[in-house]
Amino acid sequence: MEPVMKALRGVPPLMLLGLTSCGIPATGVVEAGGPASGALPMTRVYFVESGALVAMPRMTALPGDPEAALQLLMAGPLAGEGDSGRLSTEVPGMPTAMAPPPATDGPGQPASPDTFTVTVKRDAMTIRLPPGMDRLSGTGVGQIVCTAAAAYRLTRPSDATVTAEVTDGGGWHVTASDESCPER
């Protein structure tokens, strides 16, 4: 012990502090449950500004759920949102005669008939429009595909392109991808 003490006498005191332990054992990653709660996760919802798609963040109780994100899209843009404060949409909201869908459908329960239905297999989706919403413009289809794909990617990050077939149930359908979505 004597030789060690003699060797340490020439070491500045601050360096000695670095060599001592503060009583915290060294550990690896400690799994401690899910993410912190209190703030809801955000998803991107796509609206139109000056003819181009723009992503707007929205809080969601169901991260990774394309159907929940599409319900946020149907609610429309918020007043004063976007660079110009004048966002629009080419995806119609629910007709006023329809009651708003429940915030969430329980696990295993079918979605309400007046909402989007999204089926996902790997990086491909089929998005069925609600009744009364048909033959959307290319921009409207882009809003739907980009919004659904952004939500899907929240819990399944991937560099692969997500493709989607959008259908109205009456024979109209179009296939698009999230390849050209802003902020992909």
Phi, psi and omega in degrees: 000324180302315180295326179294316181297319179296322181292326183281343181298331182273357182271130179302147183302324181294326177291327178296323178300319179295335181274347181265159179260148178264016176090004179262119181291148177288132178223166173270204178293132179253118177284124184228032176099199184281185181293162178299144180256173179120320177241137179283146177294160180253148172231159178265132176242133187260126176239183183244133176222122181053039177082358182243152176286137174226142181269132175240133179287139176225141174287143179221140175276348184234073180298139180086000182260105181301324181296319179296320178295322179292331174294323176295323177297317180296335179290341176087171180287158177272150180300134177078008184275151178094172182298318181268350184077012183229066176281152175224182178214149173250015175252113182294146174283185179289140173302146185296338179287341180275141174285145178297145180290159176298155182301322177216145169267137182296160179302133178083353179267140178292151178293157176300147182293345182260025178235170174293149171238124182239127175245131183238132172227109185056240181257029178233138179233153168242124182243116178261126180287153176293157177305142179090348177250111182215162176043063180287159174292167176300323178293319178298318177297319178299319178301315182293311183295314181295319180295313180295317181293321179297318178295315180302319182288343179303320183250359179222067182299137181198151174273349182293146177289136175265125176253150182219137170259121179257127183226151178258001179083349180253014179110338178281135174205155178215145178249134180215170178228171179268011183302323183258013179289134176298146177063026179295000000 
